[in-house]
Amino acid sequence: MPYGPPSQPYAAVGPYTSPIPIRRTHLGNALASEWTKIKSVRSTIWTLSVMVALVAGIGLLVATGTSDSDYGDIPTTLPGFFGTLLGQLCIITLGVLVITSEYGTGMIRTTFTASPQRSRVLTAKALVFFTLSFTTTTASLALVAYASMGIHSGPGVAEPTGEQILGATVGAGLYVSLLGLLSLAVGSMLRHSAGAITTMLGVVLLPSILPAFLMMSDSLRELGVKMQEYSSPQSLAALFQLDESLDSGWSQLSLLAVVTAGALIGAYTLLEKRDV
C-alpha cells in the first residue's frame, strides 16, 4: 500500500481545556497549607508542650511555694515571669524551625513550586506561626496570673492593676511571640537551623551579659546601661512591673517590633533575589 498524504486533512484541534476546574490561589490557600504543615510536624507539638510546661509549671510552682506576705510590694502576677524566661527559648527555636526545616529537607522546592509567589509563602508562615505562638503563650501566662491571684489574696497583698495584668499576659505574650517572629525572619535569611538558633541565642543572651563588662568603662557605661535596659530579662521584668523604678515595658516592646519588622523586610528581599 503506497504511503502518501492522506486524502483528507485532519481537522484543526483547538486549545486544550482541562476538565479539572482551575481557580486562582490566594493567601487563604497558603495559610491553610502552612497551618496543615505546622500542626503536622512533631517538633511543633513537642516545642509548644515544653514551653507550656515551663511557663505554667514553673509559674504555678512559684505561686504555690510563696506566701501572701511575699506580695506586699509586688503584684501577684509575678510567678509567670520565671517560666517565661525559659519558655521564650522554645518559641525562638520553633520560629527558626518553621522555615529552616524545609530548607534542610529540600521540601522548600516543592513549596515554592506549588506556590511560586514566595512572599505569599513567607507571609503565611509568619501569620500562622505568630498567631499560634501568641495564643499559646498568652493563654499559659493568663493561667498562671489568675491562678496566682486566686492563691494569694486578702489584706496585705498587693492587688494587681489592670495594666499589670495586661503586661503580664498580653504584653509578655506579644514580646515572646515577636522574638519568635524575629527568629523566623533570621531563619529565612540564614537558611540553616543551627546558625539561626545560635544567632538568636546571641541576640537574647548577649545584651544581658555584655553590660557587666561595658559598665566597667566610664566611656561605655551609658551604652551598657541602655543595653541592659532593653535586654530580654529586663524587658520582661518591666512588662511584669516587678519594680516601680522600671517603666511599663512598652518601649522595649516597640523597639522589638521595629527590629522584627526590619528583619522581615530583609527576609522578603533576600527571598526574592536568591535561588532556592
Steps between C-alpha positions, in 0.01 A plus 500: 500500500658827396580755767402851425310795633152420626220557261333732753689726741440463876272752663677773691507442875421800724679592825487230767260560787558303819192323637629581850365834623777756542474790742741768606681443826514764771646562844229288661626194315856567617377545859314169486810329363730644766254417778487140379880481495562662838244286684619179331865530602600337828746775586211748526309288751807421708639853501170660594438232765837570660429874487162457674657267756770756578276806515206342679697244701763733640246779544258286699788352701612850599142605577439206733846527659464862606287655773269802507763705682728475195258713299489811711680717245497288183197388298370144533559455125874462575521115474448504123823693455728212599354247260497751215877549524546136396185460292610771256787276388248241379315759289829623357595145402160432345511825303828395341385144425179613331706621203842332521363145529367527145834624373675215681282229343470667160121521529522874448538428126166321500342784696620765256401286202147472634496869594742697277423826681764466769394808693156344546656186648710699747200714595290189565775343711540819704126543560437137595803481728437834670133419564583158640785617722314808628187301584688222676736728692232746609265221610779343710584836659133575569463161671793573730394861567143422601599188693754702698244776560260238634761342726625830643232748600382688802638770731864587449511359147566747218204463268625524139365784290348452157820628339709249696273213398511615137880520504539158667274327247450676165816712524731212589329271248546761229867551591579127486304456175689789338825331601375188325404700191846658499643147516292400198635798304859417599441136405370607160812708438754245628317184380681292763348378826811493717629833371166677546441360849853596606449851362174542690651370822767766458231766445327395822799423724770751400306812607472340844870410528688781323378789721694360796822551302398824328415669830858447618599778263382854568473575130285192432295505819202675343497251212509212748211643700289552189581151368404346832176696503396353167622144569244222499493436880477872576229551239292217642556631853370839387194342338429310823569828691715328760653831607340843520822653367450320168273634228205298376708314241312624196801695375705177493210329326487777239873473431471123454211554258711741294798260494273211401343704220847587369606135509184397313569760229848353461355149485250597227771673297744207513224248435421659164863549394657165589452160346339226707 
